[in-house]
């Protein structure tokens, strides 16, 4: 199920390109005209998405903390808005926590109930150090 979810999300992100997998050839990227594409021809954002979703999928069988610094790099706004849902879907049922540092308002706004601001953490640390907790 997770593998199907992974390919469904990749194909949604990369449309009109197509991503396929078969046991003999592995993963293939197909152009809108039906030609097989070398992965190096993908844009930096497309390669970044493939990497992030692939690692999210690989967490499915492990207790994992997934640290990501600025996952929005090279991603357009539309992709930024759907990235975390796709990553969570690909790792559904896994014992994984995603810890991200981001400046992306679309990512932060959609997940504001799970956001900690570093200034809040710094103020909390200062209060703890001075015994004001």
N, CA, C and O atoms as CSV, one atom per row, in Angstrom:
chain,resi,resn,atom,element,x,y,z
A,1,UNK,N,N,0.825,-1.197,0.000
A,1,UNK,CA,C,0.000,0.000,0.000
A,1,UNK,C,C,0.870,1.261,0.000
A,1,UNK,O,O,0.608,2.189,-0.766
A,2,UNK,N,N,1.898,1.304,0.848
A,2,UNK,CA,C,2.773,2.481,0.922
A,2,UNK,C,C,3.475,2.740,-0.403
A,2,UNK,O,O,3.644,3.892,-0.804
A,3,UNK,N,N,3.885,1.673,-1.085
A,3,UNK,CA,C,4.571,1.839,-2.371
A,3,UNK,C,C,3.601,2.426,-3.403
A,3,UNK,O,O,3.986,3.294,-4.187
A,4,UNK,N,N,2.363,1.966,-3.408
A,4,UNK,CA,C,1.373,2.543,-4.328
A,4,UNK,C,C,1.129,4.008,-4.004
A,4,UNK,O,O,1.018,4.839,-4.906
A,5,UNK,N,N,1.045,4.325,-2.718
A,5,UNK,CA,C,0.862,5.712,-2.284
A,5,UNK,C,C,2.031,6.566,-2.750
A,5,UNK,O,O,1.842,7.682,-3.235
A,6,UNK,N,N,3.237,6.037,-2.601
A,6,UNK,CA,C,4.458,6.731,-3.033
A,6,UNK,C,C,4.380,7.080,-4.524
A,6,UNK,O,O,4.604,8.227,-4.910
A,7,UNK,N,N,4.062,6.083,-5.355
A,7,UNK,CA,C,3.997,6.333,-6.799
A,7,UNK,C,C,2.818,7.232,-7.162
A,7,UNK,O,O,2.928,8.041,-8.083
A,8,UNK,N,N,1.709,7.108,-6.468
A,8,UNK,CA,C,0.569,8.000,-6.719
A,8,UNK,C,C,0.965,9.450,-6.465
A,8,UNK,O,O,0.658,10.331,-7.267
A,9,UNK,N,N,1.649,9.697,-5.346
A,9,UNK,CA,C,2.077,11.070,-5.029
A,9,UNK,C,C,3.131,11.560,-6.022
A,9,UNK,O,O,3.045,12.688,-6.508
A,10,UNK,N,N,4.117,10.727,-6.326
A,10,UNK,CA,C,5.138,11.144,-7.292
A,10,UNK,C,C,4.506,11.502,-8.632
A,10,UNK,O,O,4.852,12.520,-9.232
A,11,UNK,N,N,3.584,10.672,-9.102
A,11,UNK,CA,C,2.944,10.950,-10.388
A,11,UNK,C,C,2.094,12.206,-10.335
A,11,UNK,O,O,2.003,12.922,-11.332
A,12,UNK,N,N,1.473,12.493,-9.206
A,12,UNK,CA,C,0.705,13.736,-9.067
A,12,UNK,C,C,1.631,14.950,-9.105
A,12,UNK,O,O,1.325,15.948,-9.757
A,13,UNK,N,N,2.767,14.862,-8.402
A,13,UNK,CA,C,3.717,15.970,-8.400
A,13,UNK,C,C,4.343,16.169,-9.780
A,13,UNK,O,O,4.440,17.302,-10.252
A,14,UNK,N,N,4.761,15.107,-10.422
A,14,UNK,CA,C,5.571,15.208,-11.637
A,14,UNK,C,C,4.769,15.265,-12.934
A,14,UNK,O,O,5.357,15.389,-14.008
A,15,UNK,N,N,3.446,15.177,-12.859
A,15,UNK,CA,C,2.623,15.231,-14.079
A,15,UNK,C,C,2.999,16.468,-14.892
A,15,UNK,O,O,3.187,17.544,-14.325
A,16,UNK,N,N,3.110,16.330,-16.201
A,16,UNK,CA,C,2.644,15.251,-17.066
A,16,UNK,C,C,3.651,14.114,-17.253
A,16,UNK,O,O,3.391,13.170,-17.999
A,17,UNK,N,N,4.803,14.205,-16.574
A,17,UNK,CA,C,5.721,13.065,-16.611
A,17,UNK,C,C,5.089,11.917,-15.836
A,17,UNK,O,O,4.155,12.123,-15.062
A,18,UNK,N,N,5.594,10.721,-16.043
A,18,UNK,CA,C,5.073,9.539,-15.381
A,18,UNK,C,C,6.221,8.785,-14.725
A,18,UNK,O,O,7.308,8.680,-15.293
A,19,UNK,N,N,5.980,8.265,-13.539
A,19,UNK,CA,C,6.970,7.459,-12.838
A,19,UNK,C,C,6.408,6.046,-12.752
A,19,UNK,O,O,5.288,5.834,-12.286
A,20,UNK,N,N,7.206,5.083,-13.210
A,20,UNK,CA,C,6.793,3.676,-13.195
A,20,UNK,C,C,7.867,2.836,-12.545
A,20,UNK,O,O,9.032,3.225,-12.460
A,21,UNK,N,N,7.439,1.665,-12.086
A,21,UNK,CA,C,8.382,0.711,-11.506
A,21,UNK,C,C,8.052,-0.682,-12.016
A,21,UNK,O,O,6.891,-1.089,-12.057
A,22,UNK,N,N,9.098,-1.405,-12.405
A,22,UNK,CA,C,8.925,-2.833,-12.655
A,22,UNK,C,C,10.168,-3.549,-12.137
A,22,UNK,O,O,11.235,-2.954,-11.987
A,23,UNK,N,N,10.002,-4.826,-11.871
A,23,UNK,CA,C,11.066,-5.610,-11.234
A,23,UNK,C,C,12.331,-5.698,-12.086
A,23,UNK,O,O,13.430,-5.755,-11.535
A,24,UNK,N,N,12.205,-5.710,-13.405
A,24,UNK,CA,C,13.375,-5.858,-14.275
A,24,UNK,C,C,14.172,-4.571,-14.426
A,24,UNK,O,O,15.402,-4.596,-14.446
A,25,UNK,N,N,13.467,-3.437,-14.533
A,25,UNK,CA,C,14.139,-2.170,-14.838
A,25,UNK,C,C,14.200,-1.200,-13.670
A,25,UNK,O,O,14.909,-0.196,-13.747
A,26,UNK,N,N,13.486,-1.470,-12.607
A,26,UNK,CA,C,13.451,-0.543,-11.491
A,26,UNK,C,C,12.540,0.636,-11.789
A,26,UNK,O,O,11.535,0.493,-12.484
A,27,UNK,N,N,12.894,1.794,-11.264
A,27,UNK,CA,C,12.085,2.998,-11.447
A,27,UNK,C,C,12.446,3.678,-12.753
A,27,UNK,O,O,13.621,3.844,-13.079
A,28,UNK,N,N,11.416,4.070,-13.500
A,28,UNK,CA,C,11.604,4.775,-14.765
A,28,UNK,C,C,10.808,6.068,-14.754
A,28,UNK,O,O,9.698,6.131,-14.225
A,29,UNK,N,N,11.392,7.090,-15.342
A,29,UNK,CA,C,10.715,8.368,-15.534
A,29,UNK,C,C,10.386,8.471,-17.012
A,29,UNK,O,O,11.261,8.321,-17.864
A,30,UNK,N,N,9.118,8.727,-17.312
A,30,UNK,CA,C,8.640,8.731,-18.691
A,30,UNK,C,C,8.169,10.135,-19.054
A,30,UNK,O,O,7.425,10.758,-18.296
A,31,UNK,N,N,8.601,10.631,-20.207
A,31,UNK,CA,C,8.199,11.952,-20.679
A,31,UNK,C,C,6.745,11.914,-21.143
A,31,UNK,O,O,6.186,10.833,-21.330
A,32,UNK,N,N,6.125,13.085,-21.331
A,32,UNK,CA,C,4.750,13.120,-21.847
A,32,UNK,C,C,4.617,12.470,-23.228
A,32,UNK,O,O,3.528,12.044,-23.611
A,33,UNK,N,N,5.722,12.395,-23.971
A,33,UNK,CA,C,5.679,11.766,-25.297
A,33,UNK,C,C,5.969,10.267,-25.241
A,33,UNK,O,O,5.973,9.598,-26.275
A,34,UNK,N,N,6.215,9.730,-24.030
A,34,UNK,CA,C,6.442,8.300,-23.878
A,34,UNK,C,C,7.895,7.875,-23.858
A,34,UNK,O,O,8.183,6.682,-23.757
A,35,UNK,N,N,8.822,8.825,-23.953
A,35,UNK,CA,C,10.254,8.494,-23.936
A,35,UNK,C,C,10.739,8.335,-22.497
A,35,UNK,O,O,10.304,9.052,-21.596
A,36,UNK,N,N,11.643,7.384,-22.302
A,36,UNK,CA,C,12.247,7.190,-20.996
A,36,UNK,C,C,13.248,8.307,-20.733
A,36,UNK,O,O,14.055,8.639,-21.601
A,37,UNK,N,N,13.197,8.885,-19.540
A,37,UNK,CA,C,14.073,9.996,-19.175
A,37,UNK,C,C,15.125,9.541,-18.176
A,37,UNK,O,O,14.829,8.773,-17.261
A,38,UNK,N,N,16.337,10.009,-18.351
A,38,UNK,CA,C,17.382,9.787,-17.353
A,38,UNK,C,C,17.032,10.653,-16.138
A,38,UNK,O,O,16.628,11.802,-16.313
A,39,UNK,N,N,17.174,10.136,-14.911
A,39,UNK,CA,C,16.830,10.931,-13.724
A,39,UNK,C,C,17.556,12.275,-13.651
A,39,UNK,O,O,17.036,13.228,-13.072
A,40,UNK,N,N,18.757,12.355,-14.236
A,40,UNK,CA,C,19.510,13.599,-14.227
A,40,UNK,C,C,18.868,14.722,-15.013
A,40,UNK,O,O,19.243,15.883,-14.851
A,41,UNK,N,N,17.904,14.396,-15.863
A,41,UNK,CA,C,17.234,15.413,-16.657
A,41,UNK,C,C,16.085,16.073,-15.885
A,41,UNK,O,O,15.557,17.102,-16.308
A,42,UNK,N,N,15.706,15.473,-14.750
A,42,UNK,CA,C,14.663,16.074,-13.921
A,42,UNK,C,C,15.162,17.386,-13.332
A,42,UNK,O,O,16.363,17.565,-13.130
A,43,UNK,N,N,14.244,18.297,-13.059
A,43,UNK,CA,C,14.621,19.575,-12.443
A,43,UNK,C,C,15.097,19.326,-11.010
A,43,UNK,O,O,14.881,18.248,-10.457
A,44,UNK,N,N,15.736,20.313,-10.421
A,44,UNK,CA,C,16.208,20.156,-9.038
A,44,UNK,C,C,15.030,19.934,-8.092
A,44,UNK,O,O,15.141,19.153,-7.147
A,45,UNK,N,N,13.914,20.601,-8.330
A,45,UNK,CA,C,12.731,20.399,-7.495
A,45,UNK,C,C,12.168,18.998,-7.637
A,45,UNK,O,O,11.763,18.388,-6.647
A,46,UNK,N,N,12.139,18.480,-8.859
A,46,UNK,CA,C,11.647,17.117,-9.089
A,46,UNK,C,C,12.552,16.093,-8.402
A,46,UNK,O,O,12.065,15.158,-7.768
A,47,UNK,N,N,13.863,16.272,-8.530
A,47,UNK,CA,C,14.798,15.349,-7.869
A,47,UNK,C,C,14.649,15.427,-6.347
A,47,UNK,O,O,14.718,14.413,-5.652
A,48,UNK,N,N,14.445,16.635,-5.849
A,48,UNK,CA,C,14.279,16.847,-4.411
A,48,UNK,C,C,13.022,16.116,-3.906
A,48,UNK,O,O,13.054,15.478,-2.853
A,49,UNK,N,N,11.932,16.212,-4.651
A,49,UNK,CA,C,10.700,15.503,-4.281
A,49,UNK,C,C,10.897,13.993,-4.271
A,49,UNK,O,O,10.458,13.306,-3.349
A,50,UNK,N,N,11.559,13.486,-5.302
A,50,UNK,CA,C,11.817,12.044,-5.364
A,50,UNK,C,C,12.623,11.618,-4.136
A,50,UNK,O,O,12.318,10.594,-3.524
A,51,UNK,N,N,13.625,12.377,-3.778
A,51,UNK,CA,C,14.451,12.058,-2.613
A,51,UNK,C,C,13.636,12.086,-1.319
A,51,UNK,O,O,13.679,11.134,-0.540
A,52,UNK,N,N,12.895,13.171,-1.087
A,52,UNK,CA,C,12.135,13.298,0.157
A,52,UNK,C,C,11.086,12.195,0.298
A,52,UNK,O,O,10.955,11.593,1.364
A,53,UNK,N,N,10.350,11.933,-0.764
A,53,UNK,CA,C,9.318,10.900,-0.694
A,53,UNK,C,C,9.937,9.504,-0.586
A,53,UNK,O,O,9.379,8.631,0.078
A,54,UNK,N,N,11.086,9.290,-1.235
A,54,UNK,CA,C,11.761,7.993,-1.144
A,54,UNK,C,C,12.224,7.718,0.279
A,54,UNK,O,O,12.057,6.609,0.785
A,55,UNK,N,N,12.800,8.717,0.922
A,55,UNK,CA,C,13.259,8.534,2.295
A,55,UNK,C,C,12.063,8.351,3.226
A,55,UNK,O,O,12.119,7.536,4.147
A,56,UNK,N,N,10.978,9.101,2.997
A,56,UNK,CA,C,9.768,8.918,3.810
A,56,UNK,C,C,9.249,7.494,3.677
A,56,UNK,O,O,8.831,6.893,4.667
A,57,UNK,N,N,9.271,6.951,2.473
A,57,UNK,CA,C,8.829,5.577,2.245
A,57,UNK,C,C,9.735,4.577,2.969
A,57,UNK,O,O,9.256,3.593,3.533
A,58,UNK,N,N,11.037,4.833,2.949
A,58,UNK,CA,C,11.988,3.909,3.582
A,58,UNK,C,C,11.866,3.886,5.102
A,58,UNK,O,O,12.355,2.952,5.737
A,59,UNK,N,N,11.231,4.885,5.699
A,59,UNK,CA,C,11.073,4.915,7.161
A,59,UNK,C,C,10.004,3.952,7.638
A,59,UNK,O,O,9.862,3.744,8.843
A,60,UNK,N,N,9.253,3.362,6.730
A,60,UNK,CA,C,8.074,2.579,7.089
A,60,UNK,C,C,8.367,1.416,8.030
A,60,UNK,O,O,7.477,1.014,8.780
A,61,UNK,N,N,9.550,0.872,8.023
A,61,UNK,CA,C,9.826,-0.304,8.842
A,61,UNK,C,C,10.777,-0.019,10.005
A,61,UNK,O,O,11.309,-0.945,10.617
A,62,UNK,N,N,10.987,1.253,10.305
A,62,UNK,CA,C,11.946,1.587,11.341
A,62,UNK,C,C,11.392,2.670,12.256
A,62,UNK,O,O,10.554,3.472,11.843
A,63,UNK,N,N,11.863,2.690,13.501
A,63,UNK,CA,C,11.602,3.817,14.385
A,63,UNK,C,C,12.571,4.909,13.948
A,63,UNK,O,O,13.786,4.722,14.018
A,64,UNK,N,N,12.051,6.033,13.503
A,64,UNK,CA,C,12.899,7.011,12.835
A,64,UNK,C,C,12.559,8.435,13.241
A,64,UNK,O,O,11.396,8.776,13.457
A,65,UNK,N,N,13.586,9.252,13.341
A,65,UNK,CA,C,13.420,10.704,13.381
A,65,UNK,C,C,14.026,11.210,12.085
A,65,UNK,O,O,15.201,10.971,11.808
A,66,UNK,N,N,13.245,11.894,11.309
A,66,UNK,CA,C,13.633,12.365,9.982
A,66,UNK,C,C,13.878,13.864,10.083
A,66,UNK,O,O,12.927,14.636,10.205
A,67,UNK,N,N,15.131,14.286,10.035
A,67,UNK,CA,C,15.515,15.695,10.144
A,67,UNK,C,C,15.655,16.294,8.747
A,67,UNK,O,O,16.381,15.768,7.903
A,68,UNK,N,N,14.952,17.401,8.516
A,68,UNK,CA,C,15.000,18.034,7.195
A,68,UNK,C,C,15.190,19.528,7.381
A,68,UNK,O,O,14.404,20.185,8.064
A,69,UNK,N,N,16.228,20.054,6.774
A,69,UNK,CA,C,16.477,21.486,6.799
A,69,UNK,C,C,15.926,22.085,5.507
A,69,UNK,O,O,16.396,21.771,4.413
A,70,UNK,N,N,14.944,22.934,5.647
A,70,UNK,CA,C,14.318,23.655,4.541
A,70,UNK,C,C,13.866,22.732,3.400
A,70,UNK,O,O,14.425,22.779,2.305
A,71,UNK,N,N,12.866,21.903,3.657
A,71,UNK,CA,C,12.395,20.980,2.625
A,71,UNK,C,C,11.814,21.687,1.404
A,71,UNK,O,O,11.643,21.076,0.349
A,72,UNK,N,N,11.515,22.964,1.552
A,72,UNK,CA,C,10.911,23.716,0.445
A,72,UNK,C,C,11.899,24.130,-0.639
A,72,UNK,O,O,11.489,24.634,-1.684
A,73,UNK,N,N,13.187,23.926,-0.408
A,73,UNK,CA,C,14.197,24.325,-1.392
A,73,UNK,C,C,13.852,23.720,-2.753
A,73,UNK,O,O,13.615,22.517,-2.863
A,74,UNK,N,N,13.828,24.554,-3.777
A,74,UNK,CA,C,13.573,24.164,-5.171
A,74,UNK,C,C,12.135,23.735,-5.456
A,74,UNK,O,O,11.850,23.273,-6.560
A,75,UNK,N,N,11.227,23.873,-4.498
A,75,UNK,CA,C,9.845,23.456,-4.725
A,75,UNK,C,C,8.952,24.669,-4.964
A,75,UNK,O,O,9.066,25.682,-4.274
A,76,UNK,N,N,8.067,24.554,-5.942
A,76,UNK,CA,C,7.120,25.644,-6.163
A,76,UNK,C,C,6.092,25.660,-5.031
A,76,UNK,O,O,6.007,24.712,-4.250
A,77,UNK,N,N,5.321,26.729,-4.949
A,77,UNK,CA,C,4.369,26.914,-3.847
A,77,UNK,C,C,3.346,25.784,-3.787
A,77,UNK,O,O,3.019,25.307,-2.700
A,78,UNK,N,N,2.841,25.352,-4.930
A,78,UNK,CA,C,1.849,24.262,-4.958
A,78,UNK,C,C,2.437,22.995,-4.332
A,78,UNK,O,O,1.771,22.328,-3.541
A,79,UNK,N,N,3.670,22.668,-4.684
A,79,UNK,CA,C,4.314,21.481,-4.142
A,79,UNK,C,C,4.576,21.638,-2.643
A,79,UNK,O,O,4.435,20.681,-1.882
A,80,UNK,N,N,4.957,22.847,-2.223
A,80,UNK,CA,C,5.193,23.085,-0.803
A,80,UNK,C,C,3.937,22.809,0.013
A,80,UNK,O,O,4.015,22.256,1.110
A,81,UNK,N,N,2.780,23.193,-0.521
A,81,UNK,CA,C,1.512,23.013,0.197
A,81,UNK,C,C,1.149,21.539,0.387
A,81,UNK,O,O,0.468,21.195,1.353
A,82,UNK,N,N,1.588,20.679,-0.507
A,82,UNK,CA,C,1.184,19.267,-0.434
A,82,UNK,C,C,2.314,18.333,-0.008
A,82,UNK,O,O,2.091,17.135,0.166
A,83,UNK,N,N,3.509,18.859,0.160
A,83,UNK,CA,C,4.670,18.034,0.479
A,83,UNK,C,C,4.498,17.222,1.762
A,83,UNK,O,O,4.685,16.005,1.753
A,84,UNK,N,N,4.148,17.880,2.854
A,84,UNK,CA,C,4.092,17.165,4.131
A,84,UNK,C,C,3.003,16.099,4.141
A,84,UNK,O,O,3.208,15.023,4.703
A,85,UNK,N,N,1.868,16.368,3.544
A,85,UNK,CA,C,0.826,15.344,3.462
A,85,UNK,C,C,1.342,14.140,2.679
A,85,UNK,O,O,1.119,12.996,3.077
A,86,UNK,N,N,2.023,14.392,1.578
A,86,UNK,CA,C,2.574,13.288,0.780
A,86,UNK,C,C,3.593,12.494,1.588
A,86,UNK,O,O,3.595,11.264,1.536
A,87,UNK,N,N,4.456,13.174,2.332
A,87,UNK,CA,C,5.454,12.474,3.150
A,87,UNK,C,C,4.783,11.661,4.252
A,87,UNK,O,O,5.179,10.527,4.522
A,88,UNK,N,N,3.770,12.240,4.885
A,88,UNK,CA,C,3.044,11.514,5.932
A,88,UNK,C,C,2.309,10.316,5.349
A,88,UNK,O,O,2.281,9.250,5.965
A,89,UNK,N,N,1.720,10.475,4.181
A,89,UNK,CA,C,1.034,9.360,3.519
A,89,UNK,C,C,2.014,8.238,3.189
A,89,UNK,O,O,1.701,7.062,3.374
A,90,UNK,N,N,3.202,8.603,2.698
A,90,UNK,CA,C,4.199,7.592,2.321
A,90,UNK,C,C,4.748,6.843,3.532
A,90,UNK,O,O,5.222,5.714,3.404
A,91,UNK,N,N,4.683,7.462,4.691
A,91,UNK,CA,C,5.201,6.820,5.905
A,91,UNK,C,C,4.068,6.399,6.843
A,91,UNK,O,O,4.306,6.143,8.024
A,92,UNK,N,N,2.858,6.326,6.333
A,92,UNK,CA,C,1.693,5.985,7.164
A,92,UNK,C,C,1.916,4.668,7.896
A,92,UNK,O,O,2.381,3.687,7.316
A,93,UNK,N,N,1.575,4.667,9.175
A,93,UNK,CA,C,1.724,3.466,9.982
A,93,UNK,C,C,3.111,3.275,10.552
A,93,UNK,O,O,3.324,2.367,11.356
A,94,UNK,N,N,4.050,4.096,10.162
A,94,UNK,CA,C,5.435,3.963,10.642
A,94,UNK,C,C,5.616,4.724,11.946
A,94,UNK,O,O,4.858,5.641,12.263
A,95,UNK,N,N,6.620,4.330,12.680
A,95,UNK,CA,C,7.009,5.020,13.908
A,95,UNK,C,C,8.024,6.090,13.527
A,95,UNK,O,O,9.216,5.939,13.792
A,96,UNK,N,N,7.557,7.173,12.905
A,96,UNK,CA,C,8.459,8.208,12.410
A,96,UNK,C,C,8.012,9.582,12.903
A,96,UNK,O,O,6.818,9.865,13.013
A,97,UNK,N,N,8.988,10.419,13.193
A,97,UNK,CA,C,8.738,11.817,13.508
A,97,UNK,C,C,9.522,12.646,12.514
A,97,UNK,O,O,10.689,12.366,12.242
A,98,UNK,N,N,8.878,13.669,11.970
A,98,UNK,CA,C,9.526,14.594,11.058
A,98,UNK,C,C,9.849,15.868,11.832
A,98,UNK,O,O,8.967,16.482,12.432
A,99,UNK,N,N,11.108,16.252,11.810
A,99,UNK,CA,C,11.556,17.488,12.432
A,99,UNK,C,C,12.145,18.339,11.325
A,99,UNK,O,O,13.154,17.980,10.718
A,100,UNK,N,N,11.502,19.480,11.067
A,100,UNK,CA,C,11.897,20.308,9.924
A,100,UNK,C,C,12.175,21.732,10.359
A,100,UNK,O,O,11.526,22.267,11.258
A,101,UNK,N,N,13.146,22.329,9.709
A,101,UNK,CA,C,13.394,23.757,9.824
A,101,UNK,C,C,12.958,24.364,8.500
A,101,UNK,O,O,13.411,23.941,7.437
A,102,UNK,N,N,12.073,25.362,8.567
A,102,UNK,CA,C,11.519,25.898,7.328
A,102,UNK,C,C,11.261,27.392,7.447
A,102,UNK,O,O,10.988,27.908,8.531
A,103,UNK,N,N,11.351,28.078,6.311
A,103,UNK,CA,C,10.970,29.481,6.197
A,103,UNK,C,C,9.751,29.618,5.291
A,103,UNK,O,O,9.351,30.730,4.947
A,104,UNK,N,N,9.163,28.490,4.906
A,104,UNK,CA,C,8.059,28.481,3.959
A,104,UNK,C,C,6.740,28.769,4.656
A,104,UNK,O,O,6.274,27.964,5.463
A,105,UNK,N,N,6.142,29.899,4.354
A,105,UNK,CA,C,4.851,30.220,4.944
A,105,UNK,C,C,3.766,29.213,4.553
A,105,UNK,O,O,2.936,28.876,5.397
A,106,UNK,N,N,3.738,28.719,3.308
A,106,UNK,CA,C,2.723,27.705,2.982
A,106,UNK,C,C,2.852,26.440,3.838
A,106,UNK,O,O,1.838,25.874,4.246
A,107,UNK,N,N,4.055,25.996,4.110
A,107,UNK,CA,C,4.242,24.805,4.955
A,107,UNK,C,C,3.869,25.125,6.397
A,107,UNK,O,O,3.138,24.368,7.037
A,108,UNK,N,N,4.362,26.225,6.898
A,108,UNK,CA,C,4.125,26.588,8.294
A,108,UNK,C,C,2.650,26.852,8.552
A,108,UNK,O,O,2.111,26.405,9.565
A,109,UNK,N,N,1.990,27.571,7.652
A,109,UNK,CA,C,0.576,27.910,7.850
A,109,UNK,C,C,-0.306,26.666,7.888
A,109,UNK,O,O,-1.234,26.593,8.694
A,110,UNK,N,N,-0.033,25.701,7.041
A,110,UNK,CA,C,-0.855,24.496,6.989
A,110,UNK,C,C,-0.652,23.590,8.209
A,110,UNK,O,O,-1.498,22.746,8.509
A,111,UNK,N,N,0.456,23.767,8.899
A,111,UNK,CA,C,0.780,22.902,10.033
A,111,UNK,C,C,1.110,23.723,11.277
A,111,UNK,O,O,1.953,23.330,12.083
A,112,UNK,N,N,0.447,24.855,11.426
A,112,UNK,CA,C,0.782,25.790,12.501
A,112,UNK,C,C,0.594,25.207,13.894
A,112,UNK,O,O,1.251,25.651,14.836
A,113,UNK,N,N,-0.292,24.218,14.050
A,113,UNK,CA,C,-0.488,23.608,15.359
A,113,UNK,C,C,0.692,22.737,15.790
A,113,UNK,O,O,0.757,22.303,16.939
A,114,UNK,N,N,1.619,22.483,14.871
A,114,UNK,CA,C,2.798,21.669,15.189
A,114,UNK,C,C,4.097,22.472,15.044
A,114,UNK,O,O,5.174,21.884,14.947
A,115,UNK,N,N,4.007,23.802,15.027
A,115,UNK,CA,C,5.175,24.654,14.801
A,115,UNK,C,C,5.688,25.207,16.129
A,115,UNK,O,O,4.914,25.683,16.959
A,116,UNK,N,N,6.982,25.137,16.309
A,116,UNK,CA,C,7.652,25.799,17.426
A,116,UNK,C,C,8.591,26.839,16.852
A,116,UNK,O,O,9.375,26.555,15.947
A,117,UNK,N,N,8.504,28.036,17.383
A,117,UNK,CA,C,9.400,29.098,16.942
A,117,UNK,C,C,10.664,29.052,17.788
A,117,UNK,O,O,10.594,28.876,19.004
A,118,UNK,N,N,11.790,29.206,17.165
A,118,UNK,CA,C,13.051,29.133,17.906
A,118,UNK,C,C,13.135,30.189,18.993
A,118,UNK,O,O,13.738,29.940,20.037
A,119,UNK,N,N,12.551,31.360,18.781
A,119,UNK,CA,C,12.589,32.388,19.823
A,119,UNK,C,C,11.858,31.909,21.061
A,119,UNK,O,O,12.276,32.219,22.177
A,120,UNK,N,N,10.767,31.155,20.893
A,120,UNK,CA,C,10.054,30.608,22.044
A,120,UNK,C,C,10.936,29.609,22.783
A,120,UNK,O,O,10.953,29.583,24.014
A,121,UNK,N,N,11.651,28.806,22.050
A,121,UNK,CA,C,12.535,27.823,22.662
A,121,UNK,C,C,13.677,28.508,23.403
A,121,UNK,O,O,14.061,28.076,24.490
A,122,UNK,N,N,14.219,29.574,22.821
A,122,UNK,CA,C,15.308,30.303,23.467
A,122,UNK,C,C,14.828,30.948,24.760
A,122,UNK,O,O,15.532,30.899,25.769
A,123,UNK,N,N,13.629,31.560,24.746
A,123,UNK,CA,C,13.087,32.196,25.943
A,123,UNK,C,C,12.823,31.158,27.019
A,123,UNK,O,O,13.075,31.410,28.198
A,124,UNK,N,N,12.317,29.989,26.628
A,124,UNK,CA,C,12.057,28.910,27.569
A,124,UNK,C,C,13.358,28.439,28.216
A,124,UNK,O,O,13.402,28.197,29.423
A,125,UNK,N,N,14.407,28.310,27.420
A,125,UNK,CA,C,15.712,27.881,27.941
A,125,UNK,C,C,16.265,28.899,28.928
A,125,UNK,O,O,16.844,28.526,29.948
A,126,UNK,N,N,16.087,30.182,28.629
A,126,UNK,CA,C,16.562,31.225,29.539
A,126,UNK,C,C,15.813,31.165,30.868
A,126,UNK,O,O,16.417,31.304,31.932
A,127,UNK,N,N,14.474,30.955,30.803
A,127,UNK,CA,C,13.689,30.854,32.037
A,127,UNK,C,C,14.110,29.629,32.855
A,127,UNK,O,O,14.203,29.696,34.081
A,128,UNK,N,N,14.364,28.511,32.166
A,128,UNK,CA,C,14.801,27.306,32.872
A,128,UNK,C,C,16.152,27.530,33.546
A,128,UNK,O,O,16.368,27.115,34.684
A,129,UNK,N,N,17.054,28.188,32.830
A,129,UNK,CA,C,18.399,28.433,33.362
A,129,UNK,C,C,18.349,29.350,34.594
A,129,UNK,O,O,19.161,29.212,35.508
A,130,UNK,N,N,17.406,30.271,34.610
A,130,UNK,CA,C,17.331,31.190,35.735
A,130,UNK,C,C,16.402,30.691,36.848
A,130,UNK,O,O,16.206,31.377,37.851
A,131,UNK,N,N,15.832,29.494,36.667
A,131,UNK,CA,C,14.959,28.908,37.676
A,131,UNK,C,C,13.564,29.472,37.673
A,131,UNK,O,O,12.852,29.329,38.667
A,132,UNK,N,N,13.138,30.110,36.597
A,132,UNK,CA,C,11.822,30.742,36.534
A,132,UNK,C,C,10.772,29.843,35.878
A,132,UNK,O,O,9.751,30.341,35.404
A,133,UNK,N,N,10.999,28.566,35.843
A,133,UNK,CA,C,10.060,27.653,35.170
A,133,UNK,C,C,8.861,27.408,36.041
A,133,UNK,O,O,7.957,26.668,35.654
